[in-house]
């Protein structure tokens, strides 16, 4: 910073300004951005290549190549066909002519002369290559001598024919010299079909690799030999975007004016720009110290998002990034003065460029640099049809000429996402920006389709970008019109296309242009709009304008468009879709428009659509939302009924739901009045106005609650005679000071609710006990646990219910994602170890902090991203902070971190706290991860979750869209030592009990003469106090908490897995055994005795596994079908 | 099956063969560890008691009765007390009995210190009756024990203890282990079954008869009201009575009614507000405060910077954090 004495005085006068700056710096989380800078530096250090060792010998090799090329014997001009044939015959090299090849009878002449100039360009010279790049290339340009070119060569591919021939000659010479130590092949420069280049891959480096594969310092690199035109040889004013330069073939067909060839023209301009851009970049490097590092950061950012210079990778790579940055440093957008200061640091430059990319959408408005004498903005805008425009006036080149409108849109979107990440001071900025790979289609896009097409049937078009590109742009235009147009209600936020890349080909062959790789389409939904089943088009009015609009609409949609009358007598063109889910709708529309306009998709296998197998798996239906809403409405009615009771001694303050069914989060949507089981009431809590009448004793409060519940029950029954039936149920409580009872209200309609009463005094009495130092330790401990339970039930759960349901309306994909993730936990038998609230918060975190993407817009992306998150979450050292309101102060976040550190210090073995999940409302971090003083999950279960998520995300990454999602849900039963198979019939039989029938008689009455006429006919079954399967598992866990860890999914999971705790297998005998032990077998003892003499091994006992399993069989009786032991 | 040692420590090992069940068709052997009962605080029945550890989780008195009957014949077994039951009894004896906690929290100390000393003998029966009236019905037909827990078995006489220990030794020699009684070996109707019936019974018992429940709650309220009354009376008495040192105890309820909770909270809120206001008026009032604040903020920034450094250091330790995913 320059000192500014004039301003300094001013600062002294107004301390407010400085103070405000300081304050704002503090509040925007300067520490975060500081951390970002440090991390970015660290990243640069770890990916930077040590050029001296990594590319050892490259310089010498380049010199030898240069000498070899210089030694080629020049020859006189000869007809192109003859020269090419000679090369093929003599050297077995097929000249890589662009398509179409020069006509047989053409009289073009080709010659060979020594190149005008050699140069090495690109990231090798600027040393901005990074270690993690996919492949490392050194670009060597060979400038064609002016002697063999003519000015008119810019027309009709003549230059490219000459260039191809030149390259072939160079290839033949190099092969002769380097045949033994290198492999040569042709490839396209950045996938550009007009520009073949020679790839020179030294074999020696490979050998080195095989000698010591650990030594990664030596890279497997290749040298690309790129012939190019001399700077300024072609008159650039004739190469402007609108010029039709390929006239010959078109002229034959018709007498319409020839089409402009913007891509061809830009390629030509780019051919002569290698050296000028080298200069530009060198200048920027000199001017701005941080330029190189900013380029490396940019390279990593692009690479993690799947961008590259190749046309198939979006056509925006490191080179474009560097040039853009250099142009911005040099002089901003058309105004002339620099947009960026050269004194900025690398991260600042990076952020600035992200900012630039996020605000300029050059697919929709051309972006012009420099004041040059090139065409104006408005003139350029007319060429936007052919692609995005990023125009450098100095070179008169459209830098973005390799990009399609889709890749520009994707880049724009990624820049926007990254910008919002960099503005979010609370989030971890570094990892999503640089570390996470975010180009897996199954994780990024809601719908992914592969379009098989016949390259021969698509005409190549006049612009030489190849049939795939041509088809792609058609598809993009159609899909954009159908899905992403404002007029059509913006169903999709983003449509992305990926054309197949062209692989390198050997010298003796022609490039494989007839590849079968399909065109890939990715669609990102706008979840609010995609679910619409009726599209309204223009209104069919009498005016000419309206008629024309309708005509256009019909032309696009064909038979699908029909006229319909809407409210207020408007008649509109309308589209009615038959599907119901967002995904199916999108698929239907895509298939329809592609078939209609491109005649692709008639055959079934031409379009394959991926991304829907997950919701199918759980049969998530749009109707589920309606079921949830029904439950919500029923709850509303219930609330009204209770509030309307006049004779209650206290006024009702609040009745709050606390169960997942009433927050759109249960795996199965709520259903009522099942035949097979007693009603399962939805849980709620009720609180009353503050009152001094509660007795000052915990025990008495609990009894009063029973009286209160009983009163509510009888009042309800009398106010709704015949409609509502109430039952008072007793909790499974251990102590008299805990909540003892609840009230179940069962409506005639089948809906049922469970009510528990909150008393404020209970909380303060418990608090007093916790703080009371005179109390015995075990009592204080018990009070602490009870207080936690109380807060969870009456404070945290109602709040949690509230914000999950709010978020479920804010994010339409949240509810199905939560249900899928819960299903995954169920499938892997984890859910008995995790609270549902924890799972919901983990999913919510993925929605609220979705970087490097936006919030998921479909269940499958949401699910996959949640798995990725769970696999990455290092819960040993990181808390999960879910900022539900979006306004959690930084200080609170910091204190959550501190609290976790403190816990880990107290309890390094994680016996009491394992996962740490804090929200703004619940900063203690353990409300959802401990239950009754026990960690939930325990360390074993949490580690299992992470390892399962890790293998799932590996599968997602490796298999991509082809992944059969069912595989993610297959539990690996072989991991468990013991499997307890429950008898599903017996479990079902326990679901229904009656108040009158004695349980001992229950078995005999089933043998009554008429099944439908036994004594219970007409009786309503009792509600389920707790699911019997849960109770059974609870008892097992209580009895065998030490030796066995049980795993089970949902209540309808009839296989319980269990593993033996390895720490409890053998021990010396003492009175209070933690489980059933038997005296260690003699033989084993003898063995042990040899190993360790001194131990009093006479008293060694080991876990009596068989006896324990026999006990389980006895407890379960008919409930247990079979107990399977691993290896038995 | 390898033979097991007859004793371990001072315990005799009693192997019990477990009959196979269809769901787990294996002959398992469970081991009970038995010795004479020698508690720290002796009781009159110690000489005819046995201390048993590692009882099966589904043990009931009837099970143990049948087991001992098969060892030494019927008529020797008197009763069994399980670990969880005795614990309950123990904790209740420490004034945690339900009818003892049925009193307002503030009155507990008062009643303890100044309440009338009850006459033990005729109170016992009364207490038991009250206790039964107040207790809520149980929701389980039979409990499960914790795996590996203990029990004390009371036998008919000292001789039976001898016999039992001898019989255990004999079982080792003959390898004829007593069998764990199954449902057929137990007296009909005495031991409720486990499994589905047990769970169903639980659900039924969870919804007790409303009248019975109401009666229990009423009994409790009556008791509680009586205790409250007692406490109030004692408090009233104490208000006017100096103790032996001449001090008058300050107790609840004086001339004016006790302040209500809401009022107290309101007052506290007002006080806090006032403090807050005062504090606010005086911050940034003096120049030095501003300077100090700025200094503190800078220090905070420095601290955070250091923290970041440390975190980075830690991450570097972990490694792999700084390499972009492939």
Interface residues (C-beta under 8 A of the other chain):
Chain A: X15 X19 X22 X23 X25 X26 X30 X31 X34 X35 X38 X39 X42 X43 X45 X46 X47 X131 X132 X300 X303 X304 X434 X435 X436 X437 X678 X690 X692 X695 X696 X697 X698 X699 X700 X703 X704 X706 X707 X710 X713 X727 X728 X729 X730 X732 X736 X740 X744 X765 X768 X986 X987 X989 X990 X993 X994 X995 X997 X999 X1000 X1002 X1003 X1022 X1023 X1024 X1025 X1026 X1028 X1031 X1032 X1035 X1038 X1039 X1040 X1042 X1043 X1069 X1071 X1072 X1073 X1074 X1075 X1076 X1077 X1078 X1079 X1081 X1082 X1083 X1098 X1099 X1101 X1104 X1106 X1107 X1108 X1109 X1110 X1111 X1112 X1113 X1114 X1115 X1116 X1117 X1118 X1119 X1120 X1121 X1122 X1123
Chain B: X2 X3 X4 X5 X8 X9 X11 X13 X18 X20 X21 X23 X24 X26 X28 X29 X30 X31 X33 X53 X54 X56 X57 X58 X98 X101 X102 X103 X104 X105 X106 X136 X137 X139 X141 X144 X145 X146 X147 X148 X150 X189 X192 X193 X194 X195 X196 X197 X198 X199 X200 X201 X202 X203 X204 X205 X206 X207 X208 X210 X213 X214 X217 X220 X221 X224 X228 X260 X261 X262 X290 X294 X297 X298 X300 X301 X304 X305 X307 X308 X309 X311 X312 X315 X316 X321 X322 X323 X324 X325 X326
